[in-house]
């Protein structure tokens, strides 16, 4: 969920400032209608902050409400309006207590369970993935800080901490670009010196406010509102990070604080400093015009061109499915890349995603498909040269090249080189061992695959992934007993670790896994067992309502997806029958594919049927 300002936490951070600026304006204005307008804006913004369900911002807002309430309780007021507002403080504190009580009664009140914000707060006390991810990020950041404590890793280099953190085989790795904590972020980015510089901004702001309050340039209420706004902003940043939207309003507030004295004190027009006003005015005009010219030129390259590029990128991303040919899509993507500005990474990501689809769906025969993949590889190499130590990007490229390696063996060696580079960058990234096993499979070095799997299994005997890989490698090395043992171990682990599978609601094997087993038997020309696993896929598609394509699948297959898989599988079975010399059943299976999904598989099925017909004619 996101809007024009970004994700909900970014909106909440922006609105937190808006609330306090509304309170500040309400305090400064004397006009009643304007006061009412400010009150209305504060209420609206507070409601929207609640609706964002951003827990960090809401905690910060509650802290701000408590600080403001305490300042009113212990403040001697003379203004009747402020005295009346002070009477409402117990009501505010009462509401906060009531809210806390409501959270405790969460399990007993149905209305609260349906409230998204309350539900998100209650998840904090359970195994909330977002909380767990944040804590993991903090731990990783701390390990990175210990490596470079004084100067940090450099701005926007949080990815660097992944190189000094052990990443275990069972870990579900999520790549983050922030620690989601302003203290840790600055320690990572700029070290202790950078953090001190950042905190000095707050220290300077508080000093200026105190200095101007003591000189009676600003009132106590104004000082309290601004101080509370800064504290609230800092608290919410302990759970999030800054964006352009929050920076704009934060810097505006800092500018206001810095100029309080000059705004509040009227200069003496009779002083000697104002004698040469005309000459000074001319100088100011020249400086202003020069600044505007420089601003216009730089804005064209720094703002206008990137905006133009990102708009084109957004239009392409949102209308990918509407493109009728790969050459047209490639032409638009090349146009976006031609703008020499920020954002090439996003465009290359789109190209990589489309290329992966071309490879997975085997769309090579379509016009421009191979050229599109070739251009994608060229662009990826450019991006790779600029990210030589970026573990995330190298791994992403490795997975793409590994996919390419199934169809073009020249990419297997390139993928292996990238994988070994990752091992050098972070020797404690144990998942890389699994990826190296995949390289052995691609190289058809099945003996090395078996040996490495057995070695890793000694460290992780409860890894179902390893047991399945061992089963496939054992098939390809014709070790029947080891295959049976590995499959049995995999089944037992799946049933033990998944209640849904144990209850029989979902099958033990995923569709992709059964297909992989079938393909492995097909490679060693054991057609009987290949057919066995293909038949099991067809059976599962019919007998199970909830079924997933593979271990990484996020959703269950739809009815249409099931039909497409069935049709494709009948084509695979037809090819097996041809290999077995059973042409009659091969033709039947091809006809079944046409019957199930005529729009998608008729062309391929007819190609098989035509081959059989031509073969009969020759005979």
PEVEN-V47281 format. One record per residue. N is the residue number from 1. PSI is psi as a letter, one per 40 degrees, with the letter a starting at -180 (999 if undefined). Layout:
((N | PSI) (N | PSI))
//
This chain:
((1 | h) (2 | i) (3 | a) (4 | d) (5 | e) (6 | a) (7 | i) (8 | d) (9 | d) (10 | d) (11 | d) (12 | d) (13 | d) (14 | d) (15 | d) (16 | d) (17 | d) (18 | d) (19 | d) (20 | d) (21 | d) (22 | d) (23 | d) (24 | d) (25 | d) (26 | d) (27 | d) (28 | d) (29 | i) (30 | e) (31 | h) (32 | d) (33 | d) (34 | d) (35 | d) (36 | d) (37 | d) (38 | d) (39 | d) (40 | d) (41 | d) (42 | d) (43 | d) (44 | d) (45 | d) (46 | d) (47 | d) (48 | d) (49 | d) (50 | d) (51 | d) (52 | d) (53 | f) (54 | h) (55 | d) (56 | d) (57 | d) (58 | d) (59 | d) (60 | d) (61 | d) (62 | d) (63 | d) (64 | d) (65 | d) (66 | d) (67 | d) (68 | d) (69 | d) (70 | d) (71 | d) (72 | d) (73 | d) (74 | e) (75 | h) (76 | h) (77 | i) (78 | d) (79 | h) (80 | d) (81 | d) (82 | d) (83 | d) (84 | d) (85 | d) (86 | d) (87 | d) (88 | e) (89 | d) (90 | d) (91 | d) (92 | d) (93 | d) (94 | d) (95 | d) (96 | d) (97 | d) (98 | d) (99 | d) (100 | d) (101 | d) (102 | d) (103 | d) (104 | d) (105 | e) (106 | d) (107 | e) (108 | e) (109 | h) (110 | d) (111 | d) (112 | d) (113 | d) (114 | e) (115 | h) (116 | d) (117 | d) (118 | d) (119 | d) (120 | d) (121 | d) (122 | d) (123 | d) (124 | d) (125 | e) (126 | a) (127 | g) (128 | h) (129 | d) (130 | d) (131 | d) (132 | d) (133 | d) (134 | d) (135 | d) (136 | d) (137 | d) (138 | d) (139 | d) (140 | d) (141 | d) (142 | d) (143 | d) (144 | d) (145 | d) (146 | d) (147 | d) (148 | g) (149 | d) (150 | d) (151 | e) (152 | a) (153 | e) (154 | i) (155 | h) (156 | f) (157 | f) (158 | d) (159 | d) (160 | d) (161 | e) (162 | e) (163 | e) (164 | e) (165 | h) (166 | h) (167 | h) (168 | i) (169 | d) (170 | e) (171 | h) (172 | g) (173 | h) (174 | h) (175 | h) (176 | i) (177 | e) (178 | i) (179 | e) (180 | f) (181 | h) (182 | d) (183 | d) (184 | d) (185 | d) (186 | d) (187 | d) (188 | d) (189 | d) (190 | e) (191 | a) (192 | d) (193 | d) (194 | d) (195 | d) (196 | d) (197 | d) (198 | d) (199 | d) (200 | d) (201 | d) (202 | d) (203 | d) (204 | d) (205 | d) (206 | d) (207 | d) (208 | d) (209 | d) (210 | d) (211 | d) (212 | d) (213 | d) (214 | d) (215 | e) (216 | f) (217 | d) (218 | i) (219 | i) (220 | d) (221 | d) (222 | d) (223 | d) (224 | d) (225 | d) (226 | d) (227 | d) (228 | d) (229 | d) (230 | d) (231 | d) (232 | d) (233 | d) (234 | d) (235 | d) (236 | d) (237 | e) (238 | e) (239 | e) (240 | a) (241 | i) (242 | i) (243 | i) (244 | d) (245 | d) (246 | d) (247 | d) (248 | d) (249 | d) (250 | d) (251 | d) (252 | d) (253 | d) (254 | d) (255 | d) (256 | d) (257 | d) (258 | d) (259 | e) (260 | d) (261 | d) (262 | d) (263 | d) (264 | d) (265 | h) (266 | h) (267 | i) (268 | h) (269 | e) (270 | e) (271 | i) (272 | d) (273 | e) (274 | e) (275 | d) (276 | f) (277 | d) (278 | d) (279 | d) (280 | d) (281 | d) (282 | d) (283 | d) (284 | d) (285 | d) (286 | d) (287 | d) (288 | d) (289 | d) (290 | d) (291 | d) (292 | d) (293 | d) (294 | d) (295 | d) (296 | d) (297 | d) (298 | d) (299 | d) (300 | d) (301 | d) (302 | d) (303 | d) (304 | d) (305 | d) (306 | d) (307 | d) (308 | d) (309 | d) (310 | d) (311 | d) (312 | d) (313 | d) (314 | d) (315 | d) (316 | d) (317 | d) (318 | e) (319 | f) (320 | d) (321 | e) (322 | e) (323 | h) (324 | e) (325 | i) (326 | d) (327 | d) (328 | d) (329 | d) (330 | d) (331 | d) (332 | d) (333 | d) (334 | d) (335 | d) (336 | d) (337 | d) (338 | d) (339 | h) (340 | g) (341 | a) (342 | i) (343 | e) (344 | d) (345 | d) (346 | d) (347 | d) (348 | d) (349 | d) (350 | d) (351 | d) (352 | d) (353 | d) (354 | d) (355 | d) (356 | d) (357 | d) (358 | d) (359 | d) (360 | d) (361 | e) (362 | f) (363 | f) (364 | d) (365 | e) (366 | i) (367 | h) (368 | e) (369 | d) (370 | d) (371 | d) (372 | d) (373 | d) (374 | d) (375 | d) (376 | d) (377 | d) (378 | d) (379 | d) (380 | d) (381 | d) (382 | d) (383 | d) (384 | d) (385 | d) (386 | e) (387 | f) (388 | d) (389 | e) (390 | g) (391 | d) (392 | d) (393 | d) (394 | d) (395 | d) (396 | d) (397 | d) (398 | d) (399 | d) (400 | d) (401 | d) (402 | d) (403 | d) (404 | d) (405 | d) (406 | d) (407 | e) (408 | h) (409 | e) (410 | d) (411 | e) (412 | d) (413 | d) (414 | d) (415 | d) (416 | d) (417 | d) (418 | d) (419 | d) (420 | d) (421 | d) (422 | d) (423 | d) (424 | d) (425 | d) (426 | g) (427 | e) (428 | e) (429 | g) (430 | d) (431 | d) (432 | d) (433 | d) (434 | d) (435 | d) (436 | d) (437 | d) (438 | d) (439 | d) (440 | d) (441 | d) (442 | d) (443 | e) (444 | f) (445 | g) (446 | d) (447 | d) (448 | d) (449 | d) (450 | d) (451 | d) (452 | d) (453 | d) (454 | d) (455 | d) (456 | d) (457 | d) (458 | d) (459 | d) (460 | g) (461 | e) (462 | e) (463 | h) (464 | d) (465 | d) (466 | d) (467 | d) (468 | d) (469 | d) (470 | d) (471 | d) (472 | d) (473 | d) (474 | d) (475 | d) (476 | e) (477 | e) (478 | f) (479 | g) (480 | d) (481 | d) (482 | d) (483 | d) (484 | d) (485 | d) (486 | d) (487 | d) (488 | d) (489 | d) (490 | d) (491 | d) (492 | d) (493 | d) (494 | d) (495 | d) (496 | d) (497 | e) (498 | h) (499 | d) (500 | d) (501 | d) (502 | d) (503 | e) (504 | e) (505 | d) (506 | i) (507 | i) (508 | d) (509 | i) (510 | i) (511 | d) (512 | d) (513 | d) (514 | d) (515 | d) (516 | d) (517 | d) (518 | d) (519 | d) (520 | d) (521 | d) (522 | d) (523 | d) (524 | e) (525 | f) (526 | g) (527 | d) (528 | d) (529 | d) (530 | d) (531 | d) (532 | d) (533 | d) (534 | d) (535 | d) (536 | d) (537 | d) (538 | d) (539 | d) (540 | d) (541 | d) (542 | d) (543 | e) (544 | h) (545 | d) (546 | h) (547 | h) (548 | i) (549 | d) (550 | i) (551 | d) (552 | e) (553 | h) (554 | d) (555 | i) (556 | i) (557 | h) (558 | i) (559 | d) (560 | d) (561 | d) (562 | d) (563 | d) (564 | d) (565 | d) (566 | d) (567 | d) (568 | d) (569 | d) (570 | d) (571 | d) (572 | d) (573 | d) (574 | d) (575 | d) (576 | d) (577 | d) (578 | d) (579 | d) (580 | e) (581 | e) (582 | g) (583 | d) (584 | d) (585 | d) (586 | d) (587 | d) (588 | d) (589 | d) (590 | d) (591 | d) (592 | d) (593 | d) (594 | d) (595 | d) (596 | d) (597 | g) (598 | d) (599 | d) (600 | d) (601 | e) (602 | d) (603 | d) (604 | d) (605 | d) (606 | d) (607 | d) (608 | d) (609 | d) (610 | d) (611 | d) (612 | d) (613 | d) (614 | d) (615 | d) (616 | d) (617 | d) (618 | d) (619 | 999))
//
